[in-house]
Amino acid sequence: MSTLIASPTSELSLSTDHHTLISRLESAVGQVVRGKQEVIRLAVVSMLAGGHILIEDVPGVGKTTLAQSLARAVGLAFQRIQFTSDLLPSDIIGVSIFNQKQQAFEFMPGPLFANVVLADEINRATPKTQSALLEAMSEQKVSVERKRYTLPSPFLVLATQNPLEYQGTFPLPESQLDRFLMALNMGYPPRREERELLLSGGVDGLLENMAPALASDELLALQERVKTVQVAEKLVNYMLELADATRRGDQFTMPISTRGVQALYRATQALALCEGREFAVPDDIQRLAVPVLGHRILLKRGGGGMDESRSAIRQLVAATAVPV
């Protein structure tokens, strides 16, 4: 199976071009995903930060469409994995098959060996199969029979999941949730956009004819550019204060991890770049706190799922002093 492995060799004049590239990417996705500009912006922020995205909502509101349009917009090697209860880890990673000619076992890569992997309805698979993604998402490598294989670069997992109250779903392990940089909620489209969607005949044709908005080296160059965005020390302390607030008291059974704070830092840099700034501001952190941190905590009182966790993060942000 052929995969596209990008090389960050192009030199972009990002001081002038980066905003144009980001706008082009968002515009391309917006042609397919209508009326969801904030969701698109956050998804692009996650991509530029090099993070994986979890999209949660009820069936039929465009989760898979968003994931597919993001993959097509960056023109990278794309694989879709439909997660089901009988899916095995080897169906994702690949298997070693005995080669009669070579008289040796040969590794046959699975669909995980792509730049963009759509894990559709990830919580319909068993926890054992879900965990097959852990090493890939954290280290961009997979281990098979005591051998490690490196995945293509860039590498991005876009996962969709239905709410847990739907039949045939399994909750994602906390360790895996923590590896998603963002968890996004689609919601229903505005009435005007939904009407236009009905009259136009749907998004299948738009997806089929969608041309890449960015080349692979442009995406990699943007990801490198994100790392240069300045984050003032007072903003770093602000992020740490938000994390510490989840580690104090008895409200949380699972507070924000160090990985979670790092994710917020990277996402803040990426959002600042998307907004056309060379530096981060407190509003960036406040805007990102819920999508970056909301899926990483567990409340002691239980119930409510991710919605209640997001509400708890909003309360923390409201109660934490903003640096000036």
C-alpha positions as MATLAB code, in Angstrom:
seq = 'MSTLIASPTSELSLSTDHHTLISRLESAVGQVVRGKQEVIRLAVVSMLAGGHILIEDVPGVGKTTLAQSLARAVGLAFQRIQFTSDLLPSDIIGVSIFNQKQQAFEFMPGPLFANVVLADEINRATPKTQSALLEAMSEQKVSVERKRYTLPSPFLVLATQNPLEYQGTFPLPESQLDRFLMALNMGYPPRREERELLLSGGVDGLLENMAPALASDELLALQERVKTVQVAEKLVNYMLELADATRRGDQFTMPISTRGVQALYRATQALALCEGREFAVPDDIQRLAVPVLGHRILLKRGGGGMDESRSAIRQLVAATAVPV';
ca = [
       0.000    0.000    0.000;
       1.408    3.312   -1.023;
       1.496    6.169    1.419;
       2.485    9.751    1.086;
       5.319   10.653    3.400;
       5.840   14.362    3.353;
       9.162   16.132    3.660;
       9.370   19.611    5.204;
      11.667   20.932    2.511;
       9.734   23.917    1.169;
      10.639   27.388    2.387;
       7.549   29.524    2.763;
       7.581   33.216    3.456;
       5.233   32.560    6.333;
       5.351   36.113    7.602;
       3.123   36.986    4.652;
       1.844   33.651    3.390;
       0.783   31.739    6.469;
      -2.526   33.569    6.878;
      -3.330   33.022    3.205;
      -2.644   29.301    3.521;
      -4.782   28.958    6.639;
      -7.632   30.922    5.060;
      -7.458   28.733    1.979;
      -7.682   25.599    4.109;
     -10.629   26.873    6.153;
     -12.429   28.080    3.042;
     -12.085   24.696    1.351;
     -13.533   22.861    4.362;
     -16.248   25.508    4.724;
     -17.508   24.768    1.223;
     -18.545   21.330    2.470;
     -19.202   21.855    6.192;
     -21.701   24.717    6.194;
     -22.422   27.068    9.078;
     -19.729   25.685   11.394;
     -16.924   28.228   11.164;
     -15.886   27.935   14.809;
     -15.712   24.136   14.606;
     -13.657   24.399   11.415;
     -11.301   26.942   13.015;
     -10.741   24.714   16.036;
     -10.145   21.666   13.841;
      -7.573   23.578   11.795;
      -5.933   24.798   15.011;
      -5.591   21.192   16.143;
      -4.077   20.157   12.803;
      -1.532   22.984   12.899;
      -0.645   22.048   16.481;
       0.018   18.484   15.322;
      -2.765   17.078   17.478;
      -5.470   14.462   17.024;
      -9.158   15.375   16.980;
     -12.163   13.654   18.549;
     -15.544   14.714   17.142;
     -18.499   13.737   19.315;
     -22.190   14.157   18.564;
     -25.351   12.337   17.596;
     -25.414   10.508   14.243;
     -26.112   12.491   11.104;
     -24.858   15.986   11.972;
     -21.684   15.963    9.859;
     -18.938   14.421   12.016;
     -17.667   12.152    9.249;
     -18.092   14.906    6.651;
     -15.874   17.249    8.672;
     -13.214   14.562    9.061;
     -13.284   13.661    5.358;
     -13.159   17.282    4.207;
     -10.165   18.026    6.457;
      -8.328   15.028    5.042;
      -9.091   15.959    1.433;
      -8.220   19.621    2.006;
      -4.632   18.811    2.948;
      -4.145   16.356    0.064;
      -2.480   13.646    2.120;
      -2.709    9.865    2.074;
      -6.054    9.081    3.659;
      -7.566    5.932    5.132;
     -10.969    5.439    6.696;
     -11.475    2.720    9.305;
     -15.065    1.870   10.194;
     -14.919    0.774   13.821;
     -17.242   -2.101   14.706;
     -17.556   -4.483   17.626;
     -15.751   -7.265   15.735;
     -12.809   -5.133   14.546;
      -9.427   -6.498   15.686;
      -6.194   -4.589   16.451;
      -4.505   -6.357   13.524;
      -7.203   -4.962   11.212;
      -5.886   -1.503   12.077;
      -2.140   -1.955   12.495;
      -1.430   -4.789   10.060;
      -0.149   -8.346   10.263;
       2.938  -10.412    9.507;
       2.375  -12.939    6.728;
       4.727  -15.760    5.790;
       6.296  -15.132    2.374;
       6.782  -18.459    0.615;
       9.369  -17.071   -1.808;
      11.463  -15.372    0.840;
      10.820  -18.087    3.431;
      10.328  -15.355    6.013;
       7.541  -13.381    7.629;
       6.719  -10.093    5.926;
       4.840   -7.256    7.607;
       1.772   -6.065    5.706;
       0.853   -2.533    6.901;
      -2.740   -1.860    7.870;
      -4.803    1.252    7.164;
      -3.129    3.045   10.085;
      -0.140    3.657    7.795;
      -1.497    6.852    6.255;
      -1.093   10.564    6.895;
      -4.717   11.094    7.885;
      -6.699    8.267    9.495;
     -10.433    8.587   10.008;
     -11.463    6.355   12.907;
     -15.186    6.431   12.255;
     -17.440    5.694   15.243;
     -14.407    4.734   17.302;
     -16.440    3.910   20.382;
     -18.280    1.093   18.610;
     -15.109   -1.022   18.874;
     -14.056   -2.878   22.009;
     -11.524   -1.267   24.391;
      -8.864   -3.751   23.218;
      -9.195   -2.537   19.641;
      -9.395    1.110   20.683;
      -6.113    0.751   22.556;
      -4.374   -0.295   19.337;
      -4.176    3.424   18.531;
      -2.441    4.478   21.750;
       1.173    4.022   20.671;
       0.487    5.483   17.231;
      -1.162    8.598   18.631;
       1.507    9.323   21.232;
       4.723    8.251   19.476;
       3.809    7.993   15.766;
       5.044    4.399   15.855;
       3.502    0.940   16.152;
       4.973   -2.266   17.546;
       4.316   -5.607   15.896;
       6.019   -8.785   17.072;
       8.860   -6.957   18.842;
       9.519   -4.683   15.877;
       8.674   -0.983   15.708;
       7.465    0.722   12.562;
       7.349    4.481   12.014;
       4.172    6.003   10.655;
       4.138    8.661    7.913;
       4.573   12.334    8.719;
       2.425   14.290    9.190;
       0.189   11.838   11.041;
      -3.277   12.750   12.244;
      -6.108   10.710   13.720;
      -9.590   12.127   13.232;
     -11.996   10.089   15.320;
     -15.762   10.348   15.495;
     -17.909    8.927   18.248;
     -21.562    8.791   19.166;
     -22.778    9.641   22.684;
     -22.527    6.722   25.084;
     -26.280    6.464   25.521;
     -26.485    5.084   21.982;
     -26.602    1.298   21.823;
     -23.467   -0.651   21.006;
     -20.917    1.901   22.216;
     -17.965    1.496   24.578;
     -16.427    4.397   26.517;
     -12.937    5.401   25.401;
     -10.224    4.758   28.024;
      -9.065    7.870   29.876;
      -5.521    7.290   28.612;
      -6.767    7.471   25.033;
      -8.983   10.493   25.574;
      -5.919   12.301   26.908;
      -4.145   11.743   23.591;
      -6.703   13.738   21.633;
      -5.625   17.351   21.539;
      -9.235   18.491   21.125;
     -12.733   17.099   21.485;
     -15.221   18.966   19.324;
     -19.002   19.005   19.315;
     -20.720   19.589   15.958;
     -24.304   20.452   16.857;
     -27.050   20.913   14.303;
     -26.446   23.321   11.397;
     -28.244   26.683   11.266;
     -31.611   26.454    9.526;
     -30.491   28.486    6.519;
     -27.457   26.284    5.946;
     -29.485   23.122    6.448;
     -32.012   24.345    3.866;
     -29.272   25.042    1.320;
     -27.858   21.580    1.996;
     -31.226   19.974    1.268;
     -31.738   21.942   -1.945;
     -28.206   21.271   -3.216;
     -28.553   17.509   -2.946;
     -26.109   16.910   -0.086;
     -22.353   16.956    0.322;
     -21.331   13.755   -1.451;
     -20.659   15.521   -4.743;
     -18.791   18.346   -3.032;
     -16.524   15.869   -1.240;
     -15.905   13.886   -4.402;
     -14.792   16.980   -6.337;
     -12.889   18.621   -3.486;
      -9.351   19.599   -4.485;
      -6.487   19.878   -1.964;
      -6.092   23.374   -0.523;
      -2.599   22.756    0.883;
       0.373   20.647   -0.116;
       1.940   18.359    2.452;
       5.079   20.448    2.787;
       2.976   23.570    3.338;
       1.161   21.902    6.218;
       4.439   20.764    7.767;
       5.892   24.248    7.374;
       2.854   25.748    9.107;
       3.235   23.253   11.946;
       6.848   24.363   12.376;
       5.790   28.016   12.232;
       3.334   27.433   15.094;
       6.244   26.564   17.400;
       7.684   30.076   17.013;
       4.588   31.906   18.302;
       5.435   33.705   21.537;
       3.613   32.788   24.757;
       4.336   35.181   27.622;
       5.310   33.778   31.007;
       2.162   35.189   32.610;
       0.081   33.186   30.135;
       2.031   30.028   30.961;
       1.252   30.654   34.637;
      -2.411   31.158   33.691;
      -2.506   27.721   32.033;
      -0.829   26.136   35.036;
      -3.301   27.813   37.373;
      -6.213   26.322   35.424;
      -4.604   22.881   35.648;
      -3.853   23.286   39.366;
      -7.478   24.202   40.008;
      -8.490   20.706   38.833;
      -5.889   19.106   41.102;
      -7.083   20.817   44.275;
     -10.111   19.961   46.342;
     -12.414   17.004   45.882;
     -14.304   17.858   42.683;
     -12.219   15.810   40.251;
     -11.222   12.152   40.265;
      -9.007   12.761   37.219;
      -7.532   16.271   36.970;
      -5.714   17.857   34.031;
      -2.528   15.966   33.211;
       0.803   17.450   32.170;
      -0.008   16.275   28.644;
      -3.189   18.323   28.852;
      -1.300   21.495   29.764;
       1.138   20.884   26.905;
      -1.799   20.445   24.534;
      -3.294   23.755   25.673;
       0.063   25.474   25.133;
       0.443   24.118   21.571;
      -3.162   24.890   20.681;
      -2.775   28.441   22.000;
       0.202   28.988   19.719;
      -1.728   27.596   16.741;
      -4.810   29.725   17.402;
      -2.710   32.872   17.642;
      -1.192   32.055   14.255;
      -4.645   31.448   12.760;
      -5.709   34.842   14.097;
      -2.747   36.466   12.349;
      -0.694   37.162   15.476;
       2.903   36.368   16.400;
       1.972   36.150   20.082;
      -0.736   34.602   22.253;
      -3.286   36.504   24.344;
      -5.498   35.411   27.284;
      -8.555   35.176   25.015;
      -6.818   32.353   23.114;
      -6.577   30.270   26.276;
     -10.154   30.990   27.316;
     -11.456   30.077   23.859;
      -9.544   26.790   23.832;
      -9.995   25.664   27.435;
     -13.196   23.688   26.861;
     -12.274   21.849   23.621;
      -8.733   21.090   24.836;
      -9.386   20.293   28.500;
     -13.035   19.261   28.743;
     -12.519   15.617   27.727;
      -9.504   15.116   30.012;
     -11.224   15.356   33.394;
     -13.544   13.154   35.422;
     -15.872   14.511   38.078;
     -16.265   12.701   41.382;
     -19.996   13.172   41.488;
     -20.332   11.331   38.165;
     -23.088   11.585   35.602;
     -23.448   14.047   32.778;
     -20.542   12.686   30.761;
     -18.531   15.076   28.641;
     -21.149   17.824   28.776;
     -20.808   18.082   32.546;
     -17.001   18.042   32.284;
     -17.115   20.894   29.785;
     -19.374   22.850   32.111;
     -16.885   22.333   34.954;
     -14.055   23.720   32.799;
     -16.151   26.779   31.921;
     -16.704   27.408   35.622;
     -12.974   27.088   36.299;
     -12.151   29.583   33.551;
     -14.734   32.032   34.916;
     -13.333   31.683   38.446;
      -9.633   32.027   37.539;
      -8.077   35.483   37.428;
      -7.040   36.558   33.940;
      -3.493   37.938   33.628;
      -3.188   41.569   32.591;
];
